[in-house]
Amino acid sequence: MLHFAEAIENRRKLMADRQLAYADARMAQRAADAEASGRTDYKPRRFFPTDDVRQLAKEREKAEQESVKRATGVRQYTKHETFEAAREAIRRSNRAASKKRREKMKAKSE
């Protein structure tokens, strides 16, 4: 990689890092303001100014999830408790998709 291209990439990452910190601080500030005003329905959200910041946030969240998995010993984490439950959920989904395709083909042939 050329030196100037590397410098541009490093600068872009530095700016994204600063903007992500600012986005997190603003989210915390909005949540504190909502709590102070008594809003119970407030749902905090982060607003990202650029795609670079969004990508950096996604990378950091993924790294954090991986570190939690390593720390807790959880491997192949899914939303299901067991492997059998995961397989059953996949089967149900496949059955529903097949049924939908059959109904679509039946409607098309009529």
N, C-alpha and C positions, 0 to 999 in steps of 0.2 A: 504494500500500500504506500502511496506517496505520502511524504511528510505533511504537506498541507492538507491532504484529505484526512489524515489521522488527526491533525489538529482541529479540523472542522468537526469531526466525529466526537472528539473529546469535549469540545465546547458545547455541542448539542446535548451530550449526556449531562454535562454540568448544569446547563440551563434547565433541562428536564428535571434533574434532581432538586434544584431550587424551587421550581414551579410545583413539584409534587409536595414538597414540604409546606409551601404556601397554601396549596389546596387542602391539605390535611388540617392546617391551622384554621383556615376559614370554615371548614366543616365543623370543627370543634367550637368555633366562635358562634356559628349559627345555631348549633345545638344548645349552647349555653344561653343564648338570647331567647330561644324558644322556651327553654325551661324557666327562665326568669319571668317571661310573660305569661307563663301558665299553660302553654300549648301542650296538650298531652298527645295529640295526633301527629306531632312532627316526626318525620323520618329523615335522619341525616343522610345526605348524599354528597359525593365528591364531584366537582365539576372540573374537567380537565381542559386546559386551554388548547393543547395540541395533541396530536396522535403520539408524539414521542413521549409525552408525559403519561398518557394512557397505557402505552406499551411498558413503560418503566414500572408503573403501578401493578400491572398484570404480572410482570416478572418477579417483583418483590413479594406479591401475595403467593405466587406459586412456590417461591423459595421458602417462604414462611410455612406453608402447608407441608412441604417436604421435610423441613426441620422438625415439625411437630410429629410427623409420621415416624421419623427416625427416633425421636425422643421417646415416643410412646410404644414403639415396636409395631405399629399398625402397618400392614403391607396390603397392597391391592385394595385400598379402602373404597367401598362403594356405599351407596345409601342404604344398602340392604345389610342385614345382620350376618347372614351366612351365605356361603356359596350356593347352597341349594335354593335359598330364597331369591338370589340374583338370577339363577337359571330359570326359575319359575316365572319371574317377572319378564324375562326375555321371551319365554314361550308365550305368555299372555299377549305381549306386544305383537309377536309374529302372528299369532292367531287372529288378532284384531285386524292387522294389516291384510292378511289373506282374505278374511271375510269381506273387508272393504273392497278389495280387488275383484272378488267374485261378484259382489253386488253391482259393481261398476260394469263389469263385462256382461252381466245378465241384463242390466238396463240398456246397455249399448246394443245388444242383440235383439231386443224387443222393438 
